[in-house]
Amino acid sequence: MSDRDATRQIASLIRRDGPHCHYCKKPVNCNTWSRDHIWPRSRGGPWKLDNLVLACVDCNSKLGNRIWKCTCKICWWANIYYSIH
């Protein structure tokens, strides 16, 4: 993925979810954000917006390749969809 595509994805995530970590809710900026896969790449999760959330680097690294058990609409849908595909 190019830097330009990554920047577009992050901008889309900020528009959709706001400029805060999906997990700890702390504000993030260009020095502290990362994209996290709801359904991890190591388990076949794609680089699609419906499988990504904005996360701070600390939360993203702590989560590793585990699946976050979240009940928000974004995570609920991704967990259902990617668990059967």
C-alpha positions in Angstrom: 0.0 0.0 0.0 1.4 3.4 -0.9 1.8 6.2 1.5 -0.9 8.2 -0.3 -3.4 5.3 0.1 -2.5 4.9 3.8 -3.1 8.6 4.3 -6.5 8.4 2.6 -7.5 5.4 4.7 -6.5 7.3 7.9 -8.5 10.3 6.8 -11.5 8.1 6.1 -11.2 6.5 9.5 -11.0 9.9 11.2 -14.1 11.1 9.4 -16.0 7.9 10.3 -14.8 7.4 13.9 -13.3 10.6 15.0 -9.7 11.4 16.0 -9.4 9.1 18.9 -8.3 5.5 19.7 -11.1 3.0 19.1 -10.1 1.1 22.2 -8.9 3.5 24.9 -10.7 6.6 23.5 -7.6 8.8 23.9 -7.0 11.5 21.3 -4.5 10.4 18.6 -2.5 12.5 16.2 -0.1 11.8 13.3 2.6 10.7 15.8 0.4 8.3 17.8 -2.1 6.7 15.5 -2.1 3.4 13.6 -4.7 1.4 11.7 -5.8 -1.7 13.4 -7.5 -4.7 11.8 -10.6 -5.8 13.6 -10.2 -9.2 12.0 -6.4 -9.6 12.1 -4.3 -9.9 8.9 -2.8 -13.1 10.3 -6.3 -14.6 10.2 -7.1 -13.4 6.7 -8.5 -10.0 7.5 -8.3 -7.6 4.5 -7.1 -3.9 4.3 -10.7 -2.7 3.8 -12.2 0.2 5.7 -14.9 -2.0 7.1 -12.1 -4.1 8.8 -10.1 -1.1 10.1 -10.3 1.2 13.1 -8.0 4.0 14.2 -6.0 3.0 17.3 -3.1 4.4 19.3 0.2 2.6 18.8 0.1 1.3 22.5 -3.4 -0.3 22.2 -2.6 -1.7 18.7 0.6 -3.4 19.9 -1.0 -4.7 23.1 -3.8 -6.3 21.1 -1.5 -8.2 18.7 -3.4 -10.6 16.5 -6.2 -11.2 19.0 -9.8 -10.4 18.0 -11.2 -7.5 20.0 -14.6 -8.4 21.4 -16.4 -5.1 20.9 -20.1 -4.6 20.5 -20.0 -1.4 18.4 -21.6 -1.7 15.0 -18.3 -1.5 13.1 -16.6 -4.3 15.0 -19.7 -6.5 15.4 -20.2 -6.5 11.6 -16.5 -7.2 10.8 -16.3 -10.0 13.3 -19.4 -11.7 11.9 -18.5 -11.2 8.3 -14.9 -12.2 8.4 -15.4 -15.2 10.7 -17.5 -16.9 8.0 -15.6 -15.8 4.9 
